[in-house]
């Protein structure tokens, strides 16, 4: 019965997902043109609330833990594991007061309503994995951007999604680059658990009744820490939350 329901309810969620992207694309363009970043950012927050909590159509339970630990009025670097594309709305909703920016692959910068526009105009960076030198420069610029504006940068140091939910080793280079140009930033580890289960069959059918758990850990001051050691500490924290 549950499998039949998943086939029936998944199209409803995907319809909600697609309509939100299509509707909010011109809204983003209009608000950005008339009022600029602050109002467009509010539209993006509403969009991502819809994308995330629309999962309740599938019986998804969403639990945030540790949001009170998120520092305010200073730059932060969110270091999270990566399970699916739905990690993005999760971070945007949980850290919305910190204006999270992302390091995304350049292919996402075009062709996707709302998402591509937000990546191009919201302060995130689009990196070309075939051009590592330019990618490092772009990440350094992102660090400078969050340092100057007390924003957040989100990085997924596994380098790619873990479709089976098993944590991949963290690569420290991106974290080190962000710290270099955002010296006052605190590191905020984030464990994302459940998105791999939700999408273990891809977008169709999606899994019903998943418990999506988002756990924010205590901020870490990276001053004086070796980036490899720092990445390992964060990886171990997240691995513990995932019970791996």
Order of alpha helices (4+ residues) and beta strands (2+ residues): alpha-alpha-beta-beta-alpha-beta-alpha-beta-alpha-beta-alpha-beta-alpha-beta-beta-alpha
